[in-house]
Amino acid sequence: MPEQNNQIQNYTYLALIILGIYTLVPFFLLSFYNHPAADDYSFAVRDRQLDYLTVLQQYYLNWTGRYFSTITIFRINPIIDGWLVTYKIYSALLLFLFCGTLYFILRTFTKQAFTRTQTLAIGSMIFTLYLLQVPSISEGFYFFSTYATYQLPNIMALLLLVFLYHFFRSESRLARQMYIGLAAILCIAMIGSNEMALISTFTTISFITAFNFKNKEYRAHLLFLLILCVVCCSVAVLAPGNFVRKTDHPNSGRFVWSAVYAAFMTALSFYRWLLPILAASVIYILYFALPLARTLKYKSLFDVKLSWVILYFLLTVFLMNFAFSWATGERATPRLENVIYFFFLIGWFYTLQVAIGKYEAAFTQERSVAKMIPAFTLLIFALSLFHIDNNISTAYTDLLTGKAHAYDRALKHRYKTLASSACATCNVSPLPAIPKSIYFSDIIARGEQPLNGVDMIWVNRGFAAYFRKKEVYLTAPNPPVQDNLTSLRNAGKSALTNKTISE
């Protein structure tokens, strides 16, 4: 395959970076309209009242084995001390931490092959793909109780790979021990955060250990890491609280059904997520994979048996779906699917790179490649970002229609009302609009019907306890979440009548 014209390459890198900025901007701005929700309040009350060891004992024995996230990391919840501004800043920092860590791992792995601009371009592409299709943006970046449990481990997973990369490249024994120590800390934290991270951490360490088992120089360190993962997995899975909580799910424990269902969901992952990824993959192969394969052809990072990588990739996605189905008898919730999609996306491009390295000769035979092919592919990828109902368009809609501003204004007014009122049983106004990107849940009106069979009154209880009230209810149910096209039409009508959405 002949080299693409340098000018075309530079335009491609610039286009990918611009698309990445286009993706990041609305989500960053939405951070400043973000507010706590649901569990944020009840866990804040818990951590105001109970010391850490009491929480560890009670929750481990009666609710969950997530010894790091639910029990430990939740103690940095800013609303424990009433820091609402900090809550908003957390979301903005999380976005930049995710972007920065993604760039950091790509730069670490590819600095011999790519310039900083190229690394930024590929990082922008992967970041855009993630936010484009992640099942729940609000639970991924805005709702503290879920992103502390599910998104932070994703970031730690990238750092884990960086530490392991430096471990293999270090010649000093002391340096190797240091990197294994750092990797061990991350493994402990990730396994204790959520079950999806537990599975991906265990399969990743098992895969790396198995592939390097014959190398005496690395074997002892990797076996230590693998044994540590087994111990941490046992601590998390065998927590008495898991079995107490399992009684809430009468359909759990059906092995055959769970295995069949997990296989179906694994296959469905390709149908749900692969189309934009395929367009990005063509760009990746032409501008990144082939140069990387030539530069790092003999590096151990991608010199792995392709069959092993495919097995590791598919088995991990399968086990993630199986674990939740077996434990609850239900489909993985969007917050769990966020983790599955993250692994799917990173795993896809790693598998693709290994395949390109193995079959590089087939791609480098002399044949003409029309310049319009990569340009057309880039256009398809860009157009997928402008679809009216994807996550990115929703974020822009929430900003441009004023829904995010109205949401922020209404909740600030609600807090002020409750703080100044002496009522024990309080009634507050419903929200004027629901910005889907940052909204997770809200309190309900008295007598409001269960949502999808779930009585959301528990949200009211946590909210009331946080504000030291006996009960708090909405005077009427919140409006439904509107699709983007309807939101834009209504915003246009409001503009013609000089009304704001909050009115």
C-alpha positions in Angstrom: 0.0 0.0 0.0 1.6 3.3 -1.1 2.1 6.0 1.5 -0.6 8.5 1.7 0.2 12.1 0.8 1.6 13.9 3.9 -0.7 16.8 3.5 -3.7 14.4 3.4 -2.4 12.7 6.6 -2.0 16.0 8.4 -5.5 17.1 7.4 -6.8 13.7 8.8 -5.0 14.2 12.1 -6.4 17.8 12.4 -9.9 16.6 11.6 -9.7 13.9 14.3 -8.5 16.4 16.8 -11.2 18.8 15.9 -13.8 16.1 16.3 -12.4 15.2 19.7 -12.7 18.9 20.8 -16.2 19.0 19.4 -17.0 16.0 21.5 -15.4 17.2 24.7 -16.7 20.8 24.8 -20.4 20.1 25.6 -19.7 17.5 28.2 -17.2 19.8 29.9 -19.7 22.7 29.9 -22.5 20.4 31.3 -20.3 19.7 34.3 -21.1 23.1 35.7 -24.9 22.3 35.6 -24.4 19.0 37.3 -26.1 18.1 40.7 -26.1 15.2 43.1 -28.7 12.6 42.8 -30.1 9.4 44.4 -27.4 7.5 46.3 -25.2 10.5 46.6 -27.5 11.8 49.3 -28.0 8.6 51.2 -24.3 7.7 51.2 -23.4 11.2 52.2 -25.7 10.8 55.3 -24.1 7.4 56.0 -20.6 8.8 55.9 -21.5 11.8 58.0 -22.8 9.5 60.7 -20.6 6.4 60.7 -16.9 5.9 60.9 -15.0 4.0 58.2 -14.6 0.7 60.1 -18.2 0.6 61.0 -19.2 1.1 57.4 -16.7 -1.5 56.2 -18.2 -4.1 58.6 -21.8 -3.3 58.0 -21.7 -3.2 54.2 -19.3 -6.1 53.7 -21.4 -8.3 55.9 -24.8 -7.1 54.8 -24.7 -5.5 51.3 -21.6 -5.7 49.1 -18.1 -7.0 48.6 -17.0 -3.8 46.9 -14.5 -2.9 49.5 -12.8 -0.1 47.6 -15.6 1.9 45.8 -18.8 1.7 47.8 -17.0 1.5 51.2 -13.8 3.5 50.6 -13.9 5.9 47.6 -17.4 7.1 48.5 -15.8 9.0 51.4 -14.5 11.6 49.0 -18.1 12.5 48.1 -18.0 16.3 48.2 -21.6 16.7 49.4 -20.7 15.1 52.7 -19.5 18.5 53.6 -22.0 20.4 51.4 -19.5 21.3 48.7 -21.9 21.6 45.7 -19.4 23.5 43.6 -16.8 20.8 44.2 -19.3 18.2 43.0 -19.5 20.0 39.6 -15.7 20.4 39.4 -15.3 16.6 40.0 -17.1 15.9 36.8 -15.0 18.3 34.8 -11.8 16.9 36.3 -13.0 13.3 35.6 -13.4 14.1 31.9 -9.9 15.6 31.7 -8.5 12.7 33.7 -10.1 10.2 31.3 -8.7 12.1 28.3 -5.3 12.6 29.9 -4.9 9.0 30.9 -5.9 7.8 27.5 -3.3 10.1 25.9 -0.8 9.0 28.4 -1.1 5.3 27.7 -1.1 5.9 23.9 2.0 8.1 24.2 3.7 5.5 26.4 3.1 2.7 23.9 3.7 4.6 20.6 6.2 7.4 21.2 8.7 5.6 19.0 6.3 5.6 16.1 4.1 8.6 16.4 4.5 12.4 16.9 2.5 14.0 19.7 0.0 15.3 17.1 -0.5 11.7 15.8 -1.0 10.5 19.4 -3.4 13.2 20.1 -5.3 12.4 16.9 -5.7 8.7 17.7 -6.6 9.5 21.4 -9.2 12.0 20.1 -10.7 9.3 17.9 -11.0 6.7 20.7 -12.3 9.3 23.2 -14.9 10.3 20.7 -16.0 6.7 20.0 -16.3 6.1 23.7 -18.5 9.2 24.5 -20.5 8.6 21.2 -21.7 5.2 22.2 -21.3 4.8 26.0 -24.6 3.4 27.2 -25.1 6.0 30.0 -23.3 9.3 30.0 -24.8 10.5 33.2 -23.7 7.5 35.1 -20.3 7.6 33.4 -19.3 11.1 34.2 -21.8 13.0 36.2 -23.4 10.9 38.9 -20.8 10.5 41.6 -22.0 7.2 43.1 -21.7 5.5 39.7 -18.6 7.1 38.2 -16.7 6.5 41.4 -17.6 2.8 41.2 -17.4 2.2 37.4 -15.5 5.0 35.6 -12.5 5.5 37.9 -11.6 1.7 37.6 -11.6 2.2 33.8 -9.0 5.0 34.2 -7.0 2.8 36.7 -7.1 0.0 34.1 -5.2 2.2 31.6 -2.7 3.2 34.3 -2.2 -0.5 35.2 -1.2 -1.3 31.6 1.3 1.6 31.7 2.9 0.3 34.8 3.1 -3.2 33.4 4.6 -1.9 30.2 7.4 -0.1 32.2 7.8 -3.3 34.2 8.7 -5.3 31.1 11.0 -2.6 29.8 12.9 -2.0 33.0 16.3 -3.5 33.4 16.7 -2.6 37.1 15.3 -5.1 39.6 14.3 -2.3 41.9 12.4 -0.5 39.1 10.5 -3.8 38.3 9.5 -4.3 41.9 8.3 -0.7 42.1 6.1 -1.1 39.0 4.8 -4.4 40.1 4.0 -2.7 43.5 2.1 0.1 41.7 0.3 -2.5 39.6 -0.6 -4.5 42.7 -2.2 -1.4 44.3 -4.3 -0.7 41.2 -5.4 -4.4 41.0 -6.6 -4.3 44.6 -8.5 -1.1 44.0 -10.0 -2.2 40.7 -11.2 -5.6 41.9 -12.7 -4.0 44.9 -14.7 -1.5 42.8 -17.1 -3.5 40.7 -17.7 -6.9 39.3 -16.9 -5.9 35.7 -13.6 -4.5 36.7 -12.9 -7.6 38.8 -13.4 -9.8 35.7 -11.4 -7.7 33.3 -8.5 -7.3 35.8 -8.3 -11.0 36.5 -8.5 -12.0 32.8 -5.9 -9.4 31.8 -3.4 -10.4 34.5 -4.0 -14.1 33.7 -3.5 -13.4 30.0 -0.2 -11.5 30.6 1.0 -14.1 33.1 0.3 -17.1 30.8 1.9 -15.4 27.8 5.1 -14.7 29.7 5.1 -17.7 32.0 8.2 -19.3 30.3 10.3 -16.2 31.0 12.0 -16.7 34.3 12.9 -13.1 34.5 9.2 -12.0 34.8 7.5 -15.2 36.1 7.8 -14.6 39.8 6.5 -11.1 39.7 3.6 -11.9 37.5 2.6 -14.9 39.6 2.6 -12.7 42.6 0.3 -10.3 40.8 -2.0 -13.2 39.7 -2.1 -14.7 43.2 -2.9 -11.3 44.6 -5.8 -11.0 42.1 -7.1 -14.4 43.1 -7.1 -13.4 46.8 -8.8 -10.0 46.1 -11.4 -11.7 43.9 -12.2 -14.1 46.7 -12.5 -11.3 49.2 -14.9 -9.4 46.9 -17.0 -12.3 45.6 -17.3 -14.3 48.9 -18.4 -11.2 50.9 -21.5 -12.3 53.1 -23.2 -9.1 51.9 -23.3 -10.4 48.3 -25.3 -13.5 49.4 -27.7 -11.3 51.5 -28.3 -9.1 48.6 -28.8 -12.0 46.3 -32.1 -12.8 48.0 -33.5 -9.8 46.3 -33.1 -11.5 42.9 -35.1 -14.8 42.8 -34.0 -15.5 39.2 -30.3 -15.6 40.0 -28.1 -18.7 39.9 -29.4 -20.1 36.6 -26.1 -21.2 35.1 -27.3 -22.6 31.7 -29.6 -19.6 31.0 -26.9 -17.2 32.1 -24.4 -18.8 29.8 -26.7 -18.7 26.8 -27.8 -15.2 27.5 -24.2 -14.0 28.0 -23.2 -15.6 24.6 -26.1 -13.8 23.0 -25.2 -10.4 24.6 -21.6 -10.9 23.5 -22.6 -11.3 19.9 -25.1 -8.4 20.2 -22.2 -6.2 21.3 -20.8 -6.3 17.8 -24.2 -5.3 16.3 -24.8 -2.5 18.8 -21.4 -0.9 18.8 -19.3 -1.9 15.8 -20.5 0.3 12.9 -18.9 3.6 14.0 -15.9 1.6 15.3 -15.5 -0.1 11.8 -15.3 3.3 10.1 -12.8 4.5 12.7 -10.9 1.2 12.2 -10.3 1.9 8.5 -8.8 5.3 9.4 -6.8 3.6 12.1 -5.4 1.0 9.8 -4.4 3.5 7.1 -2.9 6.2 9.3 -1.9 4.5 12.6 -1.8 0.6 12.5 0.5 0.1 9.6 3.2 2.7 10.7 3.0 1.2 14.2 3.4 -2.3 13.0 6.5 -1.3 11.0 8.1 0.6 13.8 7.2 -1.9 16.6 7.1 -5.0 14.6 9.4 -6.9 16.9 8.2 -5.4 20.2 6.6 -7.8 22.6 3.7 -5.4 23.2 2.0 -6.6 20.0 4.0 -9.7 19.3 1.3 -12.0 20.7 -0.6 -14.9 19.3 -3.7 -13.5 17.6 -5.8 -16.5 18.6 -4.9 -15.9 22.3 -5.8 -12.2 22.0 -9.2 -13.0 20.3 -10.0 -15.6 23.0 -9.0 -13.2 25.8 -11.2 -10.4 24.2 -14.3 -12.5 23.6 -14.0 -14.5 26.9 -13.8 -11.3 29.0 -16.8 -9.7 27.3 -18.7 -13.0 27.8 -17.8 -13.3 31.5 -18.8 -9.7 32.1 -22.3 -10.4 30.8 -22.4 -13.8 32.4 -21.5 -12.5 35.9 -24.3 -10.1 36.2 -26.9 -12.4 34.6 -25.9 -15.2 36.9 -25.9 -13.0 40.0 -29.3 -11.3 39.3 -31.0 -13.1 36.5 -31.2 -9.8 34.6 -29.5 -7.9 31.9 -26.6 -5.7 32.8 -27.6 -2.2 33.7 -26.3 0.8 31.7 -23.7 1.6 34.3 -22.3 -1.9 34.0 -22.5 -1.7 30.2 -20.3 1.4 30.4 -17.5 -0.8 31.7 -18.2 -3.5 29.1 -18.2 -1.0 26.3 -14.9 0.5 27.5 -13.2 -2.9 27.5 -14.8 -3.7 24.1 -13.5 -0.5 22.6 -9.9 -0.8 23.9 -9.8 -4.5 23.3 -11.0 -4.1 19.7 -8.2 -1.8 18.8 -5.6 -3.9 20.5 -6.8 -7.0 18.7 -6.8 -5.0 15.5 -3.2 -3.9 16.0 -2.1 -7.5 16.7 -3.8 -8.6 13.5 -2.2 -5.9 11.4 1.2 -6.8 12.8 0.7 -10.4 11.9 -0.7 -9.8 8.4 1.3 -6.7 7.6 2.5 -8.2 4.3 -1.0 -8.5 3.0 -1.6 -4.8 3.5 1.7 -3.6 2.1 1.5 -5.3 -1.3 1.7 -2.8 -4.1 -1.8 -1.8 -5.0 -3.4 1.5 -5.6 -5.6 2.9 -2.9 -7.9 5.7 -4.0 -7.4 8.8 -1.9 -11.1 9.1 -1.6 -11.4 5.9 0.5 -9.9 7.3 3.7 -11.6 10.7 3.1 -15.0 9.0 2.6 -14.4 6.8 5.7 -13.5 9.9 7.7 -16.7 11.6 6.5 -18.8 8.6 7.5 -17.2 8.6 11.0 -17.7 12.4 11.3 -21.4 12.2 10.2 -22.1 9.5 12.9 -21.2 12.2 15.4 -23.9 14.5 14.1 -26.8 12.1 14.3 -29.6 13.8 16.1 -30.1 11.2 18.9 -26.5 10.2 19.9 -24.9 11.1 23.2 -22.9 14.1 21.7 -26.0 15.6 20.0 -27.9 15.1 23.2 -25.3 17.0 25.2 -25.4 19.9 22.7 -29.2 19.9 22.8 -29.3 20.0 26.6 -27.1 23.1 26.4 -28.6 24.9 23.5 -32.2 24.4 24.5 -31.6 25.7 28.0 -32.6 22.5 29.7 -29.3 22.2 31.6 -29.6 25.8 32.7 -33.2 25.4 33.8 -32.3 22.1 35.7 -29.5 23.8 37.5 -31.6 26.9 38.4 -34.5 24.8 39.7 -32.4 22.6 41.9 -30.5 25.6 43.4 -33.9 27.1 44.2 -35.0 23.8 45.8 -32.0 23.7 48.1 -32.5 27.3 49.1 -36.2 26.6 49.9 -35.4 23.6 52.0 -32.6 25.3 53.9 -34.8 28.3 54.8 -38.0 26.4 55.6 -38.9 24.9 59.0 -41.2 22.3 57.4 -40.8 18.7 58.5 -42.8 17.3 55.6 -41.9 19.5 52.6 -43.3 19.9 49.1 -41.1 21.2 46.4 -41.7 22.0 42.7 -40.9 19.5 40.0 -38.1 20.2 37.5 -39.0 22.3 34.5 -37.0 20.1 32.1 -34.8 17.0 32.2 -31.3 17.3 30.6 -30.7 13.6 29.7 -26.9 13.9 29.6 -26.5 14.8 33.3 -29.8 13.6 34.8 -29.9 10.3 36.6 -33.0 10.5 39.0 -34.9 12.8 41.2 -37.4 12.6 44.1 -40.9 11.7 43.2 -44.4 13.1 43.9 -46.6 11.6 46.6 -48.4 8.5 45.3 -46.3 8.5 42.0 -46.3 5.1 40.4 -43.2 2.9 40.3 -40.8 3.4 37.4 -40.2 0.2 35.5 -41.5 -1.7 38.5 -39.1 0.1 40.9 -40.6 2.3 43.7 -38.3 5.3 43.7 -39.4 6.5 47.1 -36.0 5.5 48.5 -34.6 8.5 46.6 -36.9 10.7 48.6 -35.8 9.2 51.9 -32.1 9.8 51.2 -32.8 13.3 50.0 -34.9 14.1 53.1 -32.4 12.7 55.5 -29.6 14.8 53.9 -31.6 18.0 54.4 -32.7 16.9 57.9 -36.3 16.7 57.0 -38.9 14.0 57.8 -40.2 13.8 54.2 -39.8 15.6 51.0 -42.1 15.2 47.9 -42.6 16.9 44.6 -45.9 18.7 44.2 -46.3 17.0 40.8 -44.3 14.4 38.8 -41.4 15.6 36.7 -41.9 16.0 33.0 -40.8 13.1 30.8 -37.4 13.0 29.1 -37.9 14.4 25.5 -36.1 13.2 22.4 -33.7 15.7 20.9 -35.8 16.7 17.9 -38.8 17.5 20.1 -36.6 19.5 22.5 -35.2 21.6 19.6 -38.7 22.2 18.2 -40.1 23.3 21.6 -37.0 25.5 22.1 -37.7 27.1 18.7 -41.3 27.7 19.6 -40.3 29.2 23.0 -37.8 31.5 21.3 -40.5 32.8 19.0 -42.7 33.6 21.9 -39.8 35.1 23.9 -40.2 32.5 26.7 -37.4 30.5 28.4 -37.7 26.8 29.1 -37.8 27.5 32.8 -40.9 29.6 32.4 
